[in-house]
Amino acid sequence: MKSIRTSLIAASLMLGLTGLTLAQTAPETKTNGPRAERMDKMHAKMGERHAKHLADLKGKLKLEASQESAWTAFEQSMQAPAKPLARPDRAAMEKLTTPERIDQMQAHKAQRDAEMQKHADASKTFYAALNAGQKKVFDTETARAMHNSGMRHGEGHHGHH
């Protein structure tokens, strides 16, 4: 029972933090035009909100000097990847056979899973460096982030396109 609860807590933290990170993900290709400009502005604002959330979290945690290196590693791992995960090209996907599309979707999922695992590992490592009071703050703040990103009651971000 304890391992299930621990797994659920870890998954909740990971989803909340991943929600923050996904907010920074940029589109695969940039095209000219008003839509591309709106997307660029939206991603910039989301990146600013992400940075603000991290700064707020750091302030609330009241880190000790000995925890700064753990925070820096955590903060760096929560940044969007230098090269955003490539989204499958819809036109190209339509030309593939069903098994080929399935393979492409599985490869894309594997990339997302690897990125999510990186965030999960960084979160767990940072969490281990916190004292009991800081862990409580971290739990509360990441639960709030998860709730605010729409990831509640089993709702993932996929239903909000």
C-alpha positions as CSV (number, residue, x, y, z in Angstrom):
1,M,0.0,0.0,0.0
2,K,2.8,2.4,0.9
3,S,4.5,1.8,-2.5
4,I,1.3,2.6,-4.4
5,R,0.9,5.8,-2.4
6,T,4.6,6.7,-2.9
7,S,4.2,6.0,-6.7
8,L,1.1,8.2,-6.8
9,I,2.9,11.0,-5.0
10,A,5.9,10.8,-7.3
11,A,3.6,10.7,-10.4
12,S,1.7,13.8,-9.1
13,L,4.9,15.7,-8.5
14,M,6.3,14.7,-11.9
15,L,3.1,15.7,-13.7
16,G,2.9,19.0,-11.9
17,L,6.5,19.8,-12.8
18,T,6.2,18.5,-16.3
19,G,3.2,20.8,-16.7
20,L,5.5,23.7,-15.9
21,T,8.1,22.5,-18.4
22,L,5.7,21.7,-21.2
23,A,4.6,25.3,-21.0
24,Q,7.9,26.2,-22.4
25,T,8.0,23.8,-25.3
26,A,8.3,25.6,-28.6
27,P,6.8,24.5,-31.9
28,E,8.9,22.3,-34.2
29,T,9.0,24.6,-37.1
30,K,8.6,28.4,-37.4
31,T,6.7,29.8,-40.3
32,N,6.1,33.4,-41.2
33,G,2.8,34.9,-40.6
34,P,0.5,36.1,-37.9
35,R,-0.1,32.7,-36.4
36,A,3.6,32.1,-36.0
37,E,4.0,35.4,-34.3
38,R,1.2,34.7,-31.9
39,M,2.7,31.3,-31.1
40,D,6.1,32.9,-30.5
41,K,4.5,35.4,-28.2
42,M,2.5,32.7,-26.4
43,H,5.6,30.6,-25.9
44,A,7.6,33.6,-24.6
45,K,4.9,34.4,-22.1
46,M,4.7,30.8,-21.0
47,G,8.5,30.8,-20.6
48,E,8.2,33.9,-18.4
49,R,5.5,32.3,-16.3
50,H,7.6,29.2,-15.9
51,A,10.6,31.2,-14.7
52,K,8.4,33.2,-12.3
53,H,6.9,29.9,-10.9
54,L,10.4,28.5,-10.3
55,A,11.5,31.8,-8.7
56,D,8.4,31.8,-6.5
57,L,9.0,28.2,-5.5
58,K,12.6,28.9,-4.6
59,G,11.6,31.8,-2.5
60,K,9.0,29.8,-0.6
61,L,11.5,26.9,0.0
62,K,13.9,29.2,1.8
63,L,16.9,27.2,0.7
64,E,20.0,27.0,2.7
65,A,23.4,27.7,1.1
66,S,24.2,24.0,1.1
67,Q,21.1,23.3,-1.0
68,E,21.9,25.8,-3.8
69,S,23.7,23.3,-6.0
70,A,20.8,20.9,-5.8
71,W,18.4,23.8,-6.7
72,T,20.6,24.8,-9.7
73,A,20.6,21.2,-11.0
74,F,16.8,20.9,-10.5
75,E,16.2,24.3,-12.2
76,Q,18.3,23.5,-15.2
77,S,16.6,20.1,-15.6
78,M,13.2,21.8,-15.6
79,Q,14.1,24.0,-18.6
80,A,12.6,23.1,-22.0
81,P,15.0,21.0,-24.0
82,A,17.4,23.0,-26.2
83,K,15.9,21.3,-29.2
84,P,12.1,20.8,-28.7
85,L,10.7,17.4,-29.3
86,A,9.8,17.2,-33.0
87,R,6.1,16.9,-33.6
88,P,5.1,14.4,-36.3
89,D,4.3,16.1,-39.6
90,R,0.6,15.5,-40.2
91,A,0.9,15.3,-44.0
92,A,3.9,12.9,-43.8
93,M,2.0,10.8,-41.2
94,E,-1.0,10.5,-43.6
95,K,1.3,9.0,-46.3
96,L,2.5,6.2,-44.0
97,T,1.0,2.8,-43.5
98,T,-0.8,2.1,-40.2
99,P,2.2,0.1,-38.8
100,E,4.6,2.9,-39.8
101,R,2.4,5.5,-38.1
102,I,2.2,3.4,-35.0
103,D,6.0,3.1,-35.1
104,Q,6.3,6.9,-35.4
105,M,3.9,7.5,-32.6
106,Q,5.8,5.0,-30.3
107,A,9.1,6.7,-31.1
108,H,7.5,10.1,-30.3
109,K,6.1,8.7,-27.0
110,A,9.5,7.3,-26.2
111,Q,11.1,10.7,-26.6
112,R,8.4,12.3,-24.3
113,D,8.8,9.5,-21.8
114,A,12.6,10.0,-21.7
115,E,12.2,13.7,-21.1
116,M,9.6,13.1,-18.4
117,Q,11.9,10.6,-16.7
118,K,14.7,13.2,-16.7
119,H,12.4,15.6,-14.9
120,A,11.2,12.9,-12.5
121,D,14.8,11.9,-11.6
122,A,15.8,15.6,-11.1
123,S,12.7,16.2,-9.0
124,K,13.4,13.2,-6.8
125,T,17.1,14.1,-6.4
126,F,16.2,17.7,-5.4
127,Y,13.4,16.5,-3.1
128,A,15.9,14.3,-1.2
129,A,18.0,17.4,-0.5
130,L,15.1,19.2,1.2
131,N,14.2,19.2,4.9
132,A,10.8,18.1,6.1
133,G,9.3,21.6,6.1
134,Q,10.6,22.3,2.6
135,K,9.2,19.0,1.4
136,K,5.8,20.0,2.6
137,V,6.1,23.4,0.7
138,F,7.4,21.6,-2.4
139,D,4.5,19.1,-2.2
140,T,1.9,21.9,-1.8
141,E,3.4,24.0,-4.6
142,T,3.7,21.2,-7.1
143,A,0.2,20.0,-6.4
144,R,-1.0,23.5,-7.1
145,A,1.0,23.7,-10.3
146,M,-0.5,20.4,-11.4
147,H,-4.1,21.6,-10.6
148,N,-3.5,24.9,-12.4
149,S,-2.2,23.2,-15.5
150,G,-5.4,21.2,-15.9
151,M,-3.9,17.8,-14.7
152,R,-6.5,16.9,-12.2
153,H,-8.8,13.9,-11.8
154,G,-6.9,12.1,-14.6
155,E,-7.2,14.9,-17.1
156,G,-4.0,15.2,-19.1
157,H,-3.0,18.1,-21.3
158,H,-4.1,16.0,-24.3
159,G,-7.8,16.9,-23.8
160,H,-7.1,20.6,-24.0
161,H,-6.0,21.1,-27.6
